[in-house]
């Protein structure tokens, strides 16, 4: 079981509170379940689909550097929009 789930979506060990392509691409159903405290008696419905959606988001962040930057952070899109 994951004891410290901070950084679950971050590939940057120095900033566990960000979301980036690396963190999302390394996500697994097991890591997500542990981070969301899904376990027998407290199951989260659709966890596999949610994990796959986040993993695909990581790949999209990687593919669209012009919107999300080299580090593939969703928040970088705001700078592009402004």
mmCIF file of the N, C-alpha and C atoms, coordinates in Angstrom:
data_MODEL
# 
_entry.id   MODEL 
# 
loop_
_atom_site.group_PDB 
_atom_site.id 
_atom_site.type_symbol 
_atom_site.label_atom_id 
_atom_site.label_alt_id 
_atom_site.label_comp_id 
_atom_site.label_asym_id 
_atom_site.label_entity_id 
_atom_site.label_seq_id 
_atom_site.pdbx_PDB_ins_code 
_atom_site.Cartn_x 
_atom_site.Cartn_y 
_atom_site.Cartn_z 
_atom_site.occupancy 
_atom_site.B_iso_or_equiv 
_atom_site.pdbx_formal_charge 
_atom_site.auth_seq_id 
_atom_site.auth_comp_id 
_atom_site.auth_asym_id 
_atom_site.auth_atom_id 
_atom_site.pdbx_PDB_model_num 
ATOM 1   N N  . UNK A 1 1  ? 0.834   -1.185 0.000   1.00 0.00 ? 1  UNK A N  1 
ATOM 2   C CA . UNK A 1 1  ? 0.000   0.000  0.000   1.00 0.00 ? 1  UNK A CA 1 
ATOM 3   C C  . UNK A 1 1  ? 0.882   1.253  0.000   1.00 0.00 ? 1  UNK A C  1 
ATOM 4   N N  . UNK A 1 2  ? 0.483   2.213  -0.755  1.00 0.00 ? 2  UNK A N  1 
ATOM 5   C CA . UNK A 1 2  ? 1.195   3.487  -0.854  1.00 0.00 ? 2  UNK A CA 1 
ATOM 6   C C  . UNK A 1 2  ? 0.965   4.279  0.433   1.00 0.00 ? 2  UNK A C  1 
ATOM 7   N N  . UNK A 1 3  ? 2.042   4.607  1.143   1.00 0.00 ? 3  UNK A N  1 
ATOM 8   C CA . UNK A 1 3  ? 1.887   5.307  2.417   1.00 0.00 ? 3  UNK A CA 1 
ATOM 9   C C  . UNK A 1 3  ? 1.859   6.821  2.234   1.00 0.00 ? 3  UNK A C  1 
ATOM 10  N N  . UNK A 1 4  ? 2.575   7.330  1.279   1.00 0.00 ? 4  UNK A N  1 
ATOM 11  C CA . UNK A 1 4  ? 2.591   8.770  1.018   1.00 0.00 ? 4  UNK A CA 1 
ATOM 12  C C  . UNK A 1 4  ? 2.189   8.980  -0.430  1.00 0.00 ? 4  UNK A C  1 
ATOM 13  N N  . UNK A 1 5  ? 0.915   9.288  -0.659  1.00 0.00 ? 5  UNK A N  1 
ATOM 14  C CA . UNK A 1 5  ? 0.436   9.395  -2.036  1.00 0.00 ? 5  UNK A CA 1 
ATOM 15  C C  . UNK A 1 5  ? 0.664   10.770 -2.631  1.00 0.00 ? 5  UNK A C  1 
ATOM 16  N N  . UNK A 1 6  ? 1.226   11.692 -1.869  1.00 0.00 ? 6  UNK A N  1 
ATOM 17  C CA . UNK A 1 6  ? 1.588   12.986 -2.458  1.00 0.00 ? 6  UNK A CA 1 
ATOM 18  C C  . UNK A 1 6  ? 2.601   12.728 -3.560  1.00 0.00 ? 6  UNK A C  1 
ATOM 19  N N  . UNK A 1 7  ? 2.406   13.344 -4.677  1.00 0.00 ? 7  UNK A N  1 
ATOM 20  C CA . UNK A 1 7  ? 3.308   13.121 -5.800  1.00 0.00 ? 7  UNK A CA 1 
ATOM 21  C C  . UNK A 1 7  ? 2.823   12.049 -6.746  1.00 0.00 ? 7  UNK A C  1 
ATOM 22  N N  . UNK A 1 8  ? 1.650   11.519 -6.493  1.00 0.00 ? 8  UNK A N  1 
ATOM 23  C CA . UNK A 1 8  ? 1.111   10.446 -7.328  1.00 0.00 ? 8  UNK A CA 1 
ATOM 24  C C  . UNK A 1 8  ? 1.020   10.854 -8.796  1.00 0.00 ? 8  UNK A C  1 
ATOM 25  N N  . UNK A 1 9  ? 0.753   12.127 -9.060  1.00 0.00 ? 9  UNK A N  1 
ATOM 26  C CA . UNK A 1 9  ? 0.601   12.606 -10.432 1.00 0.00 ? 9  UNK A CA 1 
ATOM 27  C C  . UNK A 1 9  ? 1.803   13.419 -10.904 1.00 0.00 ? 9  UNK A C  1 
ATOM 28  N N  . UNK A 1 10 ? 2.858   13.453 -10.124 1.00 0.00 ? 10 UNK A N  1 
ATOM 29  C CA . UNK A 1 10 ? 4.025   14.270 -10.455 1.00 0.00 ? 10 UNK A CA 1 
ATOM 30  C C  . UNK A 1 10 ? 5.244   13.407 -10.762 1.00 0.00 ? 10 UNK A C  1 
ATOM 31  N N  . UNK A 1 11 ? 5.945   13.771 -11.813 1.00 0.00 ? 11 UNK A N  1 
ATOM 32  C CA . UNK A 1 11 ? 7.208   13.117 -12.144 1.00 0.00 ? 11 UNK A CA 1 
ATOM 33  C C  . UNK A 1 11 ? 8.387   13.871 -11.546 1.00 0.00 ? 11 UNK A C  1 
ATOM 34  N N  . UNK A 1 12 ? 8.115   14.958 -10.846 1.00 0.00 ? 12 UNK A N  1 
ATOM 35  C CA . UNK A 1 12 ? 9.145   15.802 -10.256 1.00 0.00 ? 12 UNK A CA 1 
ATOM 36  C C  . UNK A 1 12 ? 9.193   15.554 -8.748  1.00 0.00 ? 12 UNK A C  1 
ATOM 37  N N  . UNK A 1 13 ? 10.224  14.861 -8.291  1.00 0.00 ? 13 UNK A N  1 
ATOM 38  C CA . UNK A 1 13 ? 10.331  14.544 -6.862  1.00 0.00 ? 13 UNK A CA 1 
ATOM 39  C C  . UNK A 1 13 ? 10.464  15.794 -5.994  1.00 0.00 ? 13 UNK A C  1 
ATOM 40  N N  . UNK A 1 14 ? 10.898  16.901 -6.573  1.00 0.00 ? 14 UNK A N  1 
ATOM 41  C CA . UNK A 1 14 ? 11.043  18.151 -5.821  1.00 0.00 ? 14 UNK A CA 1 
ATOM 42  C C  . UNK A 1 14 ? 9.737   18.928 -5.711  1.00 0.00 ? 14 UNK A C  1 
ATOM 43  N N  . UNK A 1 15 ? 8.737   18.545 -6.482  1.00 0.00 ? 15 UNK A N  1 
ATOM 44  C CA . UNK A 1 15 ? 7.438   19.204 -6.418  1.00 0.00 ? 15 UNK A CA 1 
ATOM 45  C C  . UNK A 1 15 ? 6.346   18.150 -6.521  1.00 0.00 ? 15 UNK A C  1 
ATOM 46  N N  . UNK A 1 16 ? 5.972   17.613 -5.397  1.00 0.00 ? 16 UNK A N  1 
ATOM 47  C CA . UNK A 1 16 ? 4.978   16.545 -5.357  1.00 0.00 ? 16 UNK A CA 1 
ATOM 48  C C  . UNK A 1 16 ? 3.556   17.049 -5.580  1.00 0.00 ? 16 UNK A C  1 
ATOM 49  N N  . UNK A 1 17 ? 3.388   18.369 -5.605  1.00 0.00 ? 17 UNK A N  1 
ATOM 50  C CA . UNK A 1 17 ? 2.041   18.923 -5.710  1.00 0.00 ? 17 UNK A CA 1 
ATOM 51  C C  . UNK A 1 17 ? 1.682   19.358 -7.124  1.00 0.00 ? 17 UNK A C  1 
ATOM 52  N N  . UNK A 1 18 ? 2.463   18.953 -8.111  1.00 0.00 ? 18 UNK A N  1 
ATOM 53  C CA . UNK A 1 18 ? 2.130   19.300 -9.484  1.00 0.00 ? 18 UNK A CA 1 
ATOM 54  C C  . UNK A 1 18 ? 1.662   18.056 -10.233 1.00 0.00 ? 18 UNK A C  1 
ATOM 55  N N  . UNK A 1 19 ? 0.996   18.299 -11.326 1.00 0.00 ? 19 UNK A N  1 
ATOM 56  C CA . UNK A 1 19 ? 0.588   17.238 -12.246 1.00 0.00 ? 19 UNK A CA 1 
ATOM 57  C C  . UNK A 1 19 ? 1.398   17.428 -13.504 1.00 0.00 ? 19 UNK A C  1 
ATOM 58  N N  . UNK A 1 20 ? 1.990   16.346 -14.018 1.00 0.00 ? 20 UNK A N  1 
ATOM 59  C CA . UNK A 1 20 ? 2.740   16.439 -15.265 1.00 0.00 ? 20 UNK A CA 1 
ATOM 60  C C  . UNK A 1 20 ? 2.651   15.121 -16.028 1.00 0.00 ? 20 UNK A C  1 
ATOM 61  N N  . UNK A 1 21 ? 3.115   15.186 -17.273 1.00 0.00 ? 21 UNK A N  1 
ATOM 62  C CA . UNK A 1 21 ? 3.010   14.032 -18.165 1.00 0.00 ? 21 UNK A CA 1 
ATOM 63  C C  . UNK A 1 21 ? 3.715   12.804 -17.610 1.00 0.00 ? 21 UNK A C  1 
ATOM 64  N N  . UNK A 1 22 ? 4.869   12.997 -17.012 1.00 0.00 ? 22 UNK A N  1 
ATOM 65  C CA . UNK A 1 22 ? 5.643   11.874 -16.498 1.00 0.00 ? 22 UNK A CA 1 
ATOM 66  C C  . UNK A 1 22 ? 4.903   11.150 -15.370 1.00 0.00 ? 22 UNK A C  1 
ATOM 67  N N  . UNK A 1 23 ? 4.370   11.922 -14.435 1.00 0.00 ? 23 UNK A N  1 
ATOM 68  C CA . UNK A 1 23 ? 3.634   11.328 -13.328 1.00 0.00 ? 23 UNK A CA 1 
ATOM 69  C C  . UNK A 1 23 ? 2.408   10.573 -13.793 1.00 0.00 ? 23 UNK A C  1 
ATOM 70  N N  . UNK A 1 24 ? 1.669   11.158 -14.737 1.00 0.00 ? 24 UNK A N  1 
ATOM 71  C CA . UNK A 1 24 ? 0.464   10.509 -15.242 1.00 0.00 ? 24 UNK A CA 1 
ATOM 72  C C  . UNK A 1 24 ? 0.784   9.253  -16.046 1.00 0.00 ? 24 UNK A C  1 
ATOM 73  N N  . UNK A 1 25 ? 1.851   9.293  -16.834 1.00 0.00 ? 25 UNK A N  1 
ATOM 74  C CA . UNK A 1 25 ? 2.206   8.136  -17.646 1.00 0.00 ? 25 UNK A CA 1 
ATOM 75  C C  . UNK A 1 25 ? 2.688   6.965  -16.787 1.00 0.00 ? 25 UNK A C  1 
ATOM 76  N N  . UNK A 1 26 ? 3.196   7.252  -15.592 1.00 0.00 ? 26 UNK A N  1 
ATOM 77  C CA . UNK A 1 26 ? 3.688   6.202  -14.707 1.00 0.00 ? 26 UNK A CA 1 
ATOM 78  C C  . UNK A 1 26 ? 2.610   5.683  -13.754 1.00 0.00 ? 26 UNK A C  1 
ATOM 79  N N  . UNK A 1 27 ? 1.428   6.228  -13.851 1.00 0.00 ? 27 UNK A N  1 
ATOM 80  C CA . UNK A 1 27 ? 0.320   5.841  -12.985 1.00 0.00 ? 27 UNK A CA 1 
ATOM 81  C C  . UNK A 1 27 ? -0.107  4.404  -13.273 1.00 0.00 ? 27 UNK A C  1 
ATOM 82  N N  . UNK A 1 28 ? -0.517  3.688  -12.255 1.00 0.00 ? 28 UNK A N  1 
ATOM 83  C CA . UNK A 1 28 ? -1.100  2.355  -12.409 1.00 0.00 ? 28 UNK A CA 1 
ATOM 84  C C  . UNK A 1 28 ? -2.420  2.334  -11.648 1.00 0.00 ? 28 UNK A C  1 
ATOM 85  N N  . UNK A 1 29 ? -3.241  1.355  -11.955 1.00 0.00 ? 29 UNK A N  1 
ATOM 86  C CA . UNK A 1 29 ? -4.507  1.186  -11.241 1.00 0.00 ? 29 UNK A CA 1 
ATOM 87  C C  . UNK A 1 29 ? -4.225  0.993  -9.752  1.00 0.00 ? 29 UNK A C  1 
ATOM 88  N N  . UNK A 1 30 ? -3.192  0.216  -9.449  1.00 0.00 ? 30 UNK A N  1 
ATOM 89  C CA . UNK A 1 30 ? -2.856  -0.074 -8.057  1.00 0.00 ? 30 UNK A CA 1 
ATOM 90  C C  . UNK A 1 30 ? -2.448  1.191  -7.301  1.00 0.00 ? 30 UNK A C  1 
ATOM 91  N N  . UNK A 1 31 ? -1.620  2.032  -7.938  1.00 0.00 ? 31 UNK A N  1 
ATOM 92  C CA . UNK A 1 31 ? -1.197  3.281  -7.300  1.00 0.00 ? 31 UNK A CA 1 
ATOM 93  C C  . UNK A 1 31 ? -2.390  4.198  -7.070  1.00 0.00 ? 31 UNK A C  1 
ATOM 94  N N  . UNK A 1 32 ? -3.263  4.311  -8.070  1.00 0.00 ? 32 UNK A N  1 
ATOM 95  C CA . UNK A 1 32 ? -4.434  5.165  -7.945  1.00 0.00 ? 32 UNK A CA 1 
ATOM 96  C C  . UNK A 1 32 ? -5.360  4.642  -6.854  1.00 0.00 ? 32 UNK A C  1 
ATOM 97  N N  . UNK A 1 33 ? -5.578  3.343  -6.827  1.00 0.00 ? 33 UNK A N  1 
ATOM 98  C CA . UNK A 1 33 ? -6.436  2.739  -5.800  1.00 0.00 ? 33 UNK A CA 1 
ATOM 99  C C  . UNK A 1 33 ? -5.892  3.016  -4.409  1.00 0.00 ? 33 UNK A C  1 
ATOM 100 N N  . UNK A 1 34 ? -4.608  2.868  -4.241  1.00 0.00 ? 34 UNK A N  1 
ATOM 101 C CA . UNK A 1 34 ? -3.993  3.117  -2.946  1.00 0.00 ? 34 UNK A CA 1 
ATOM 102 C C  . UNK A 1 34 ? -4.103  4.588  -2.557  1.00 0.00 ? 34 UNK A C  1 
ATOM 103 N N  . UNK A 1 35 ? -3.815  5.472  -3.506  1.00 0.00 ? 35 UNK A N  1 
ATOM 104 C CA . UNK A 1 35 ? -3.895  6.900  -3.228  1.00 0.00 ? 35 UNK A CA 1 
ATOM 105 C C  . UNK A 1 35 ? -5.299  7.366  -2.888  1.00 0.00 ? 35 UNK A C  1 
ATOM 106 N N  . UNK A 1 36 ? -6.293  6.729  -3.488  1.00 0.00 ? 36 UNK A N  1 
ATOM 107 C CA . UNK A 1 36 ? -7.684  7.092  -3.232  1.00 0.00 ? 36 UNK A CA 1 
ATOM 108 C C  . UNK A 1 36 ? -8.311  6.237  -2.139  1.00 0.00 ? 36 UNK A C  1 
ATOM 109 N N  . UNK A 1 37 ? -7.497  5.430  -1.492  1.00 0.00 ? 37 UNK A N  1 
ATOM 110 C CA . UNK A 1 37 ? -7.924  4.560  -0.389  1.00 0.00 ? 37 UNK A CA 1 
ATOM 111 C C  . UNK A 1 37 ? -9.036  3.607  -0.798  1.00 0.00 ? 37 UNK A C  1 
ATOM 112 N N  . UNK A 1 38 ? -8.965  3.112  -2.016  1.00 0.00 ? 38 UNK A N  1 
ATOM 113 C CA . UNK A 1 38 ? -9.911  2.118  -2.487  1.00 0.00 ? 38 UNK A CA 1 
ATOM 114 C C  . UNK A 1 38 ? -9.396  0.743  -2.074  1.00 0.00 ? 38 UNK A C  1 
ATOM 115 N N  . UNK A 1 39 ? -10.192 0.012  -1.327  1.00 0.00 ? 39 UNK A N  1 
ATOM 116 C CA . UNK A 1 39 ? -9.809  -1.313 -0.834  1.00 0.00 ? 39 UNK A CA 1 
ATOM 117 C C  . UNK A 1 39 ? -11.078 -2.094 -0.549  1.00 0.00 ? 39 UNK A C  1 
ATOM 118 N N  . UNK A 1 40 ? -10.979 -3.369 -0.289  1.00 0.00 ? 40 UNK A N  1 
ATOM 119 C CA . UNK A 1 40 ? -12.184 -4.151 0.019   1.00 0.00 ? 40 UNK A CA 1 
ATOM 120 C C  . UNK A 1 40 ? -13.000 -3.500 1.129   1.00 0.00 ? 40 UNK A C  1 
ATOM 121 N N  . UNK A 1 41 ? -14.270 -3.318 0.858   1.00 0.00 ? 41 UNK A N  1 
ATOM 122 C CA . UNK A 1 41 ? -15.153 -2.643 1.799   1.00 0.00 ? 41 UNK A CA 1 
ATOM 123 C C  . UNK A 1 41 ? -15.248 -1.150 1.544   1.00 0.00 ? 41 UNK A C  1 
ATOM 124 N N  . UNK A 1 42 ? -14.342 -0.620 0.751   1.00 0.00 ? 42 UNK A N  1 
ATOM 125 C CA . UNK A 1 42 ? -14.332 0.808  0.409   1.00 0.00 ? 42 UNK A CA 1 
ATOM 126 C C  . UNK A 1 42 ? -13.886 0.964  -1.047  1.00 0.00 ? 42 UNK A C  1 
ATOM 127 N N  . UNK A 1 43 ? -14.483 0.156  -1.927  1.00 0.00 ? 43 UNK A N  1 
ATOM 128 C CA . UNK A 1 43 ? -14.089 0.156  -3.332  1.00 0.00 ? 43 UNK A CA 1 
ATOM 129 C C  . UNK A 1 43 ? -14.604 1.391  -4.054  1.00 0.00 ? 43 UNK A C  1 
ATOM 130 N N  . UNK A 1 44 ? -13.817 1.837  -5.011  1.00 0.00 ? 44 UNK A N  1 
ATOM 131 C CA . UNK A 1 44 ? -14.229 2.948  -5.858  1.00 0.00 ? 44 UNK A CA 1 
ATOM 132 C C  . UNK A 1 44 ? -14.627 2.364  -7.217  1.00 0.00 ? 44 UNK A C  1 
ATOM 133 N N  . UNK A 1 45 ? -15.829 2.649  -7.639  1.00 0.00 ? 45 UNK A N  1 
ATOM 134 C CA . UNK A 1 45 ? -16.325 2.132  -8.908  1.00 0.00 ? 45 UNK A CA 1 
ATOM 135 C C  . UNK A 1 45 ? -15.586 2.770  -10.072 1.00 0.00 ? 45 UNK A C  1 
ATOM 136 N N  . UNK A 1 46 ? -15.282 1.979  -11.091 1.00 0.00 ? 46 UNK A N  1 
ATOM 137 C CA . UNK A 1 46 ? -14.691 2.488  -12.319 1.00 0.00 ? 46 UNK A CA 1 
ATOM 138 C C  . UNK A 1 46 ? -13.239 2.899  -12.208 1.00 0.00 ? 46 UNK A C  1 
ATOM 139 N N  . UNK A 1 47 ? -12.535 2.369  -11.237 1.00 0.00 ? 47 UNK A N  1 
ATOM 140 C CA . UNK A 1 47 ? -11.157 2.785  -10.999 1.00 0.00 ? 47 UNK A CA 1 
ATOM 141 C C  . UNK A 1 47 ? -10.244 2.489  -12.193 1.00 0.00 ? 47 UNK A C  1 
ATOM 142 N N  . UNK A 1 48 ? -10.439 1.357  -12.840 1.00 0.00 ? 48 UNK A N  1 
ATOM 143 C CA . UNK A 1 48 ? -9.595  1.003  -13.987 1.00 0.00 ? 48 UNK A CA 1 
ATOM 144 C C  . UNK A 1 48 ? -9.772  2.009  -15.120 1.00 0.00 ? 48 UNK A C  1 
ATOM 145 N N  . UNK A 1 49 ? -11.000 2.375  -15.392 1.00 0.00 ? 49 UNK A N  1 
ATOM 146 C CA . UNK A 1 49 ? -11.274 3.351  -16.444 1.00 0.00 ? 49 UNK A CA 1 
ATOM 147 C C  . UNK A 1 49 ? -10.716 4.726  -16.117 1.00 0.00 ? 49 UNK A C  1 
ATOM 148 N N  . UNK A 1 50 ? -10.817 5.107  -14.860 1.00 0.00 ? 50 UNK A N  1 
ATOM 149 C CA . UNK A 1 50 ? -10.286 6.402  -14.432 1.00 0.00 ? 50 UNK A CA 1 
ATOM 150 C C  . UNK A 1 50 ? -8.768  6.440  -14.573 1.00 0.00 ? 50 UNK A C  1 
ATOM 151 N N  . UNK A 1 51 ? -8.128  5.337  -14.186 1.00 0.00 ? 51 UNK A N  1 
ATOM 152 C CA . UNK A 1 51 ? -6.665  5.264  -14.305 1.00 0.00 ? 51 UNK A CA 1 
ATOM 153 C C  . UNK A 1 51 ? -6.258  5.348  -15.771 1.00 0.00 ? 51 UNK A C  1 
ATOM 154 N N  . UNK A 1 52 ? -6.929  4.629  -16.631 1.00 0.00 ? 52 UNK A N  1 
ATOM 155 C CA . UNK A 1 52 ? -6.591  4.649  -18.059 1.00 0.00 ? 52 UNK A CA 1 
ATOM 156 C C  . UNK A 1 52 ? -6.804  6.032  -18.652 1.00 0.00 ? 52 UNK A C  1 
ATOM 157 N N  . UNK A 1 53 ? -7.841  6.732  -18.216 1.00 0.00 ? 53 UNK A N  1 
ATOM 158 C CA . UNK A 1 53 ? -8.091  8.088  -18.694 1.00 0.00 ? 53 UNK A CA 1 
ATOM 159 C C  . UNK A 1 53 ? -6.950  9.024  -18.295 1.00 0.00 ? 53 UNK A C  1 
ATOM 160 N N  . UNK A 1 54 ? -6.480  8.925  -17.066 1.00 0.00 ? 54 UNK A N  1 
ATOM 161 C CA . UNK A 1 54 ? -5.370  9.761  -16.605 1.00 0.00 ? 54 UNK A CA 1 
ATOM 162 C C  . UNK A 1 54 ? -4.070  9.423  -17.328 1.00 0.00 ? 54 UNK A C  1 
ATOM 163 N N  . UNK A 1 55 ? -3.848  8.145  -17.588 1.00 0.00 ? 55 UNK A N  1 
ATOM 164 C CA . UNK A 1 55 ? -2.649  7.727  -18.328 1.00 0.00 ? 55 UNK A CA 1 
ATOM 165 C C  . UNK A 1 55 ? -2.693  8.286  -19.751 1.00 0.00 ? 55 UNK A C  1 
ATOM 166 N N  . UNK A 1 56 ? -3.856  8.213  -20.388 1.00 0.00 ? 56 UNK A N  1 
ATOM 167 C CA . UNK A 1 56 ? -4.003  8.777  -21.743 1.00 0.00 ? 56 UNK A CA 1 
ATOM 168 C C  . UNK A 1 56 ? -3.808  10.292 -21.729 1.00 0.00 ? 56 UNK A C  1 
ATOM 169 N N  . UNK A 1 57 ? -4.259  10.946 -20.663 1.00 0.00 ? 57 UNK A N  1 
ATOM 170 C CA . UNK A 1 57 ? -4.022  12.378 -20.525 1.00 0.00 ? 57 UNK A CA 1 
ATOM 171 C C  . UNK A 1 57 ? -2.521  12.657 -20.491 1.00 0.00 ? 57 UNK A C  1 
ATOM 172 N N  . UNK A 1 58 ? -1.766  11.835 -19.782 1.00 0.00 ? 58 UNK A N  1 
ATOM 173 C CA . UNK A 1 58 ? -0.309  11.987 -19.740 1.00 0.00 ? 58 UNK A CA 1 
ATOM 174 C C  . UNK A 1 58 ? 0.305   11.905 -21.122 1.00 0.00 ? 58 UNK A C  1 
ATOM 175 N N  . UNK A 1 59 ? -0.183  10.989 -21.941 1.00 0.00 ? 59 UNK A N  1 
ATOM 176 C CA . UNK A 1 59 ? 0.330   10.858 -23.315 1.00 0.00 ? 59 UNK A CA 1 
ATOM 177 C C  . UNK A 1 59 ? -0.055  12.076 -24.158 1.00 0.00 ? 59 UNK A C  1 
ATOM 178 N N  . UNK A 1 60 ? -1.271  12.592 -23.966 1.00 0.00 ? 60 UNK A N  1 
ATOM 179 C CA . UNK A 1 60 ? -1.700  13.787 -24.704 1.00 0.00 ? 60 UNK A CA 1 
ATOM 180 C C  . UNK A 1 60 ? -0.857  15.003 -24.303 1.00 0.00 ? 60 UNK A C  1 
ATOM 181 N N  . UNK A 1 61 ? -0.534  15.113 -23.017 1.00 0.00 ? 61 UNK A N  1 
ATOM 182 C CA . UNK A 1 61 ? 0.312   16.215 -22.553 1.00 0.00 ? 61 UNK A CA 1 
ATOM 183 C C  . UNK A 1 61 ? 1.696   16.136 -23.190 1.00 0.00 ? 61 UNK A C  1 
ATOM 184 N N  . UNK A 1 62 ? 2.180   14.928 -23.403 1.00 0.00 ? 62 UNK A N  1 
ATOM 185 C CA . UNK A 1 62 ? 3.485   14.706 -24.029 1.00 0.00 ? 62 UNK A CA 1 
ATOM 186 C C  . UNK A 1 62 ? 3.464   15.080 -25.517 1.00 0.00 ? 62 UNK A C  1 
ATOM 187 N N  . UNK A 1 63 ? 2.358   14.776 -26.172 1.00 0.00 ? 63 UNK A N  1 
ATOM 188 C CA . UNK A 1 63 ? 2.258   14.993 -27.616 1.00 0.00 ? 63 UNK A CA 1 
ATOM 189 C C  . UNK A 1 63 ? 2.038   16.459 -27.992 1.00 0.00 ? 63 UNK A C  1 
ATOM 190 N N  . UNK A 1 64 ? 1.462   17.241 -27.117 1.00 0.00 ? 64 UNK A N  1 
ATOM 191 C CA . UNK A 1 64 ? 1.105   18.634 -27.428 1.00 0.00 ? 64 UNK A CA 1 
ATOM 192 C C  . UNK A 1 64 ? 1.996   19.620 -26.672 1.00 0.00 ? 64 UNK A C  1 
ATOM 193 N N  . UNK A 1 65 ? 3.283   19.577 -26.968 1.00 0.00 ? 65 UNK A N  1 
ATOM 194 C CA . UNK A 1 65 ? 4.262   20.431 -26.296 1.00 0.00 ? 65 UNK A CA 1 
ATOM 195 C C  . UNK A 1 65 ? 3.929   21.912 -26.480 1.00 0.00 ? 65 UNK A C  1 
ATOM 196 N N  . UNK A 1 66 ? 3.370   22.276 -27.630 1.00 0.00 ? 66 UNK A N  1 
ATOM 197 C CA . UNK A 1 66 ? 3.068   23.681 -27.888 1.00 0.00 ? 66 UNK A CA 1 
ATOM 198 C C  . UNK A 1 66 ? 2.024   24.242 -26.912 1.00 0.00 ? 66 UNK A C  1 
ATOM 199 N N  . UNK A 1 67 ? 1.190   23.381 -26.350 1.00 0.00 ? 67 UNK A N  1 
ATOM 200 C CA . UNK A 1 67 ? 0.181   23.819 -25.386 1.00 0.00 ? 67 UNK A CA 1 
ATOM 201 C C  . UNK A 1 67 ? 0.611   23.596 -23.939 1.00 0.00 ? 67 UNK A C  1 
ATOM 202 N N  . UNK A 1 68 ? 1.295   22.487 -23.691 1.00 0.00 ? 68 UNK A N  1 
ATOM 203 C CA . UNK A 1 68 ? 1.568   22.065 -22.318 1.00 0.00 ? 68 UNK A CA 1 
ATOM 204 C C  . UNK A 1 68 ? 3.029   22.178 -21.909 1.00 0.00 ? 68 UNK A C  1 
ATOM 205 N N  . UNK A 1 69 ? 3.894   22.627 -22.813 1.00 0.00 ? 69 UNK A N  1 
ATOM 206 C CA . UNK A 1 69 ? 5.301   22.816 -22.507 1.00 0.00 ? 69 UNK A CA 1 
ATOM 207 C C  . UNK A 1 69 ? 6.096   21.523 -22.473 1.00 0.00 ? 69 UNK A C  1 
ATOM 208 N N  . UNK A 1 70 ? 7.404   21.676 -22.345 1.00 0.00 ? 70 UNK A N  1 
ATOM 209 C CA . UNK A 1 70 ? 8.312   20.532 -22.309 1.00 0.00 ? 70 UNK A CA 1 
ATOM 210 C C  . UNK A 1 70 ? 8.038   19.613 -21.122 1.00 0.00 ? 70 UNK A C  1 
ATOM 211 N N  . UNK A 1 71 ? 7.622   20.217 -20.005 1.00 0.00 ? 71 UNK A N  1 
ATOM 212 C CA . UNK A 1 71 ? 7.369   19.414 -18.812 1.00 0.00 ? 71 UNK A CA 1 
ATOM 213 C C  . UNK A 1 71 ? 5.976   18.786 -18.816 1.00 0.00 ? 71 UNK A C  1 
ATOM 214 N N  . UNK A 1 72 ? 5.159   19.128 -19.798 1.00 0.00 ? 72 UNK A N  1 
ATOM 215 C CA . UNK A 1 72 ? 3.852   18.496 -19.953 1.00 0.00 ? 72 UNK A CA 1 
ATOM 216 C C  . UNK A 1 72 ? 2.911   18.733 -18.784 1.00 0.00 ? 72 UNK A C  1 
ATOM 217 N N  . UNK A 1 73 ? 2.784   19.980 -18.361 1.00 0.00 ? 73 UNK A N  1 
ATOM 218 C CA . UNK A 1 73 ? 1.902   20.305 -17.246 1.00 0.00 ? 73 UNK A CA 1 
ATOM 219 C C  . UNK A 1 73 ? 0.604   20.911 -17.772 1.00 0.00 ? 73 UNK A C  1 
ATOM 220 N N  . UNK A 1 74 ? -0.549  20.410 -17.336 1.00 0.00 ? 74 UNK A N  1 
ATOM 221 C CA . UNK A 1 74 ? -1.825  20.961 -17.796 1.00 0.00 ? 74 UNK A CA 1 
ATOM 222 C C  . UNK A 1 74 ? -1.950  22.453 -17.534 1.00 0.00 ? 74 UNK A C  1 
ATOM 223 N N  . UNK A 1 75 ? -1.395  22.940 -16.434 1.00 0.00 ? 75 UNK A N  1 
ATOM 224 C CA . UNK A 1 75 ? -1.471  24.358 -16.097 1.00 0.00 ? 75 UNK A CA 1 
ATOM 225 C C  . UNK A 1 75 ? -0.773  25.261 -17.085 1.00 0.00 ? 75 UNK A C  1 
ATOM 226 N N  . UNK A 1 76 ? 0.150   24.723 -17.867 1.00 0.00 ? 76 UNK A N  1 
ATOM 227 C CA . UNK A 1 76 ? 0.834   25.524 -18.879 1.00 0.00 ? 76 UNK A CA 1 
ATOM 228 C C  . UNK A 1 76 ? -0.111  26.000 -19.976 1.00 0.00 ? 76 UNK A C  1 
ATOM 229 N N  . UNK A 1 77 ? -1.236  25.329 -20.128 1.00 0.00 ? 77 UNK A N  1 
ATOM 230 C CA . UNK A 1 77 ? -2.207  25.705 -21.152 1.00 0.00 ? 77 UNK A CA 1 
ATOM 231 C C  . UNK A 1 77 ? -2.782  27.094 -20.861 1.00 0.00 ? 77 UNK A C  1 
ATOM 232 N N  . UNK A 1 78 ? -2.887  27.449 -19.586 1.00 0.00 ? 78 UNK A N  1 
ATOM 233 C CA . UNK A 1 78 ? -3.414  28.754 -19.236 1.00 0.00 ? 78 UNK A CA 1 
ATOM 234 C C  . UNK A 1 78 ? -2.574  29.881 -19.835 1.00 0.00 ? 78 UNK A C  1 
ATOM 235 N N  . UNK A 1 79 ? -1.252  29.728 -19.762 1.00 0.00 ? 79 UNK A N  1 
ATOM 236 C CA . UNK A 1 79 ? -0.365  30.719 -20.367 1.00 0.00 ? 79 UNK A CA 1 
ATOM 237 C C  . UNK A 1 79 ? -0.573  30.829 -21.873 1.00 0.00 ? 79 UNK A C  1 
ATOM 238 N N  . UNK A 1 80 ? -0.822  29.707 -22.511 1.00 0.00 ? 80 UNK A N  1 
ATOM 239 C CA . UNK A 1 80 ? -1.081  29.696 -23.944 1.00 0.00 ? 80 UNK A CA 1 
ATOM 240 C C  . UNK A 1 80 ? -2.383  30.424 -24.279 1.00 0.00 ? 80 UNK A C  1 
ATOM 241 N N  . UNK A 1 81 ? -3.388  30.200 -23.473 1.00 0.00 ? 81 UNK A N  1 
ATOM 242 C CA . UNK A 1 81 ? -4.701  30.826 -23.700 1.00 0.00 ? 81 UNK A CA 1 
ATOM 243 C C  . UNK A 1 81 ? -4.667  32.331 -23.460 1.00 0.00 ? 81 UNK A C  1 
ATOM 244 N N  . UNK A 1 82 ? -3.901  32.751 -22.452 1.00 0.00 ? 82 UNK A N  1 
ATOM 245 C CA . UNK A 1 82 ? -3.840  34.178 -22.138 1.00 0.00 ? 82 UNK A CA 1 
ATOM 246 C C  . UNK A 1 82 ? -2.972  34.901 -23.133 1.00 0.00 ? 82 UNK A C  1 
# 
